[in-house]
Amino acid sequence: RRRTRVVGTFPDGKSALMLVCARLRHVAGTQWGNKKYMNMKHLEAVMDDAFIAG
């Protein structure tokens, strides 16, 4: 009997996990891992004003 089943990109869960871990290490080691998307000081000021008013 001939095998015709093709192995996919990730033959098992361990291979997928290794790819994800490698990608996370790359992101953590570059500027992407250090970028801040939101300045929390603005949110803190709004929350302080709401606490004082409320």
C-alpha positions in Angstrom: 0.0 0.0 0.0 1.4 3.4 -1.0 1.4 6.3 1.4 -0.1 9.4 -0.2 -0.8 11.5 2.9 1.3 14.6 2.9 2.8 15.9 6.1 1.5 19.3 6.8 3.4 22.4 7.8 3.3 21.3 11.5 3.6 17.5 11.7 2.8 17.7 15.5 2.0 20.1 18.2 5.6 20.3 19.3 6.7 21.7 16.0 4.0 24.4 16.2 5.0 25.3 19.7 8.7 25.6 18.7 7.8 28.0 15.9 5.6 30.2 18.3 8.4 30.2 20.9 11.0 31.3 18.3 8.7 34.1 17.1 8.1 35.3 20.7 11.9 35.3 21.4 12.4 37.4 18.2 9.7 39.9 19.2 10.9 40.2 22.7 14.5 40.8 21.5 13.6 43.6 19.1 12.0 47.1 19.5 8.6 45.5 19.1 8.9 44.0 22.6 9.7 47.5 24.1 7.1 49.6 22.3 4.4 51.2 24.4 1.1 51.5 22.6 -0.7 53.6 25.3 0.5 56.2 27.8 -1.1 55.2 31.1 -0.5 58.6 32.6 -3.4 60.0 30.6 -5.7 57.3 31.9 -4.5 57.8 35.5 -5.3 61.6 35.2 -8.8 60.8 34.0 -9.4 58.3 36.8 -8.1 60.8 39.4 -10.5 63.4 38.1 -13.4 60.9 38.2 -12.5 59.9 41.8 -12.4 63.5 43.0 -15.7 64.4 41.2 -17.5 61.3 42.2 
